[in-house]
Amino acid sequence: MGKRKCTGKFWPKVRPLIWEKAQELYQMDQARTMGSDFKGITATRKELREGGYFHTAKLIVLRNLYRQKKGLPTVEEEEALARYGANP
C-alpha cells in the first residue's frame, strides 16, 4: 500500500490524534495486564490495528471532537466529573 497524500483539513489533523490515543490505550492495557513487569513498550501501527486499539481510539477521538464542537464535555472530562463530583 502506497503512501497517502495529506490533503484536506480534517483527517490530516485527526489521524495523529488517533494514533496517539491508540498508543495510550495500548500502554494502559499493557500496564494493567503486566502489573509491576510493565516496561512501557510502544506498539507498532500494525499491532495497534490488529489489537483493535486503532479502531477504539478512532471512535473516542471522533466522539470527543464532536462533543467539543457542540460545547459538551469530552468523555475524559465527563468521567472526571462523575468520579470527583461537579464541585471541587
Phi, psi and omega per residue, in radians:
M1 nan 2.256 -3.077
G2 -1.357 2.976 3.127
K3 -1.274 2.371 3.128
R4 -1.516 2.593 3.043
K5 -1.381 2.434 3.102
C6 -1.605 1.386 3.091
T7 -1.978 2.840 -3.121
G8 1.710 3.115 -3.094
K9 -1.958 -0.539 -3.022
F10 -1.496 -1.086 -3.010
W11 -1.128 -0.649 3.089
P12 -1.070 -0.471 3.097
K13 -1.461 -0.575 -3.021
V14 -1.458 -0.626 -3.089
R15 -0.937 -0.825 3.121
P16 -1.080 -0.587 3.094
L17 -1.123 -0.677 3.139
I18 -1.152 -0.804 3.140
W19 -1.099 -0.688 3.125
E20 -1.112 -0.780 3.129
K21 -1.147 -0.686 3.112
A22 -1.070 -0.744 3.119
Q23 -1.132 -0.684 3.108
E24 -1.104 -0.761 3.108
L25 -1.104 -0.719 3.117
Y26 -1.076 -0.815 -3.128
Q27 -1.073 -0.759 3.137
M28 -1.107 -0.720 3.127
D29 -1.130 -0.763 3.129
Q30 -1.123 -0.746 3.138
A31 -1.109 -0.655 -3.126
R32 -1.209 -0.720 -3.064
T33 -1.447 -0.509 -3.076
M34 -1.620 -0.305 3.123
G35 1.110 -2.202 -3.080
S36 -1.326 -0.197 3.125
D37 -1.472 -0.018 -3.081
F38 -1.147 2.269 -3.099
K39 -2.035 0.108 3.102
G40 1.279 0.698 -3.132
I41 -1.264 2.351 3.067
T42 -1.653 2.529 -3.110
A43 -1.637 2.722 3.028
T44 -1.369 2.880 3.118
R45 -1.084 -0.622 3.118
K46 -1.094 -0.772 3.122
E47 -1.115 -0.665 3.134
L48 -1.148 -0.680 3.110
R49 -1.212 -0.816 -3.098
E50 -1.142 -0.597 -3.123
G51 -1.408 -0.091 3.135
G52 1.463 0.053 -3.123
Y53 -1.210 -0.648 -3.137
F54 -1.110 -0.795 -3.116
H55 -1.100 -0.796 3.123
T56 -1.093 -0.759 3.134
A57 -1.114 -0.678 3.122
K58 -1.062 -0.782 3.116
L59 -1.082 -0.757 -3.124
I60 -1.146 -0.827 -3.108
V61 -1.120 -0.797 -3.140
L62 -1.133 -0.675 3.102
R63 -1.112 -0.749 3.130
N64 -1.136 -0.705 3.107
L65 -1.097 -0.723 3.110
Y66 -1.098 -0.776 -3.115
R67 -1.156 -0.670 3.094
Q68 -1.112 -0.716 -3.140
K69 -1.098 -0.645 -3.136
K70 -1.473 -0.070 3.135
G71 1.410 0.340 3.132
L72 -1.694 2.766 3.093
P73 -1.208 2.597 3.093
T74 -1.245 2.983 -3.139
V75 -1.050 -0.757 -3.136
E76 -1.128 -0.723 3.116
E77 -1.126 -0.695 3.126
E78 -1.119 -0.721 3.110
E79 -1.120 -0.706 3.125
A80 -1.126 -0.717 3.098
L81 -1.086 -0.742 -3.128
A82 -1.175 -0.668 -3.091
R83 -1.275 -0.784 -3.030
Y84 -1.845 -0.069 -3.132
G85 1.496 2.817 -3.101
A86 -1.296 -0.470 -3.127
N87 -1.714 2.166 3.136
P88 -1.276 nan nan
